[in-house]
Amino acid sequence: MDEDVSAGSGSTIVAGRLALGVTLLAFGLGTTRVIDGLAASDAVSLAHYVGGVALFVAGLLAFRDGDTATGTAFSALGALWFTWAVSAGSQASADAAGLFLLLFALVALSLTLAGGDTLGQAVHGLLFLAMLVLAVASFADSSALAKAGGWIAVASGAVAWYAATAALAHWPTTLPRRAAGRGVTATG
């Protein structure tokens, strides 16, 4: 694989983005309840092993390769997915669940503001928004907000999946820039 692919360098980023994408798609679709009989709790095993363990390992591999930004993102998100999965089904209050989702949102916000490539920032930004909406839904006991948060999580998962697939398939990862106009230069 080409190490200069703008969707992420190296197989660690691709594997991590695939793990995050699949986990977010399963979690988000379960939260929306768009598929009859499927709930977010049905994504627990996937979140435990793919979103938790695999993503955490991808983060450790990124740290080993000297990529602290990717290592931080994947290990933090892996730890959060692992925690969500092992605590699923516990008798936590709605407010405790909301607090966890709010803290998850703050981690995603930090990852968004840290920078990186456009697709990575889009994934983290949408993840932040999804977790924030889900936190508010939990505090307010609102199924409509929970569905909205689920759809935002689906969008985040789709962008993560696209970013990984784009790196593997050499698809575009940025929009082409248009010229500013006739006679206009970058310096004015």
C-alpha positions, 0 to 999 in steps of 0.5 A: 500500500502506498504510504502517502495516501491522504486517507491515512498512512499505513495499514494501521490507519486503514484497519482502525478506520474499518474497525471504527466504521463497522462498529459505528454502523452497527451501533448507529443502525441498532440505535435507530431501530430501522431494522426490525428487531435490531437494537443498539444492544445487539452491537455489543459483541462487535463493539467489544471485539472490533470497536474495543479490542481491535481498535485499541490494538490498532492504536498501540500499533500506531504508537509503535510506529511513532504516530501519536495522533492516530495512536491516541485516537484509536486507543482512546476510542477502543477503550471507550467502545470496550467500556460501553460493551462490557457495561451494556446490560448493567443497571446504570441509570439513564443519567449515568449513561448520558454522562458516559456518552457526554464524556465519549463526545468530549473525547471525540471533540478533542480528536476533531480539534486535533486536526488530521486529514479531512475525512478523519476530522469528519469522522470524529466531528460526526462522532462528537455530534452523535454522542452529544445528541445521544447524551441529551437523549439519555438525559431527556429520555427522548427516543426521537433524539436517540434515533437522530443520534443513531443516524449521525453515528451511521453517517460517521461510520459510513465516512470512516468506512469510506476513508478506509476503503478509499485508501485501499482502492485509491479512491478520491479522498478530497474534493478538487479545488476550483480556480478562484477566477480569471486573473486571481492568484493565491497571493491576491 
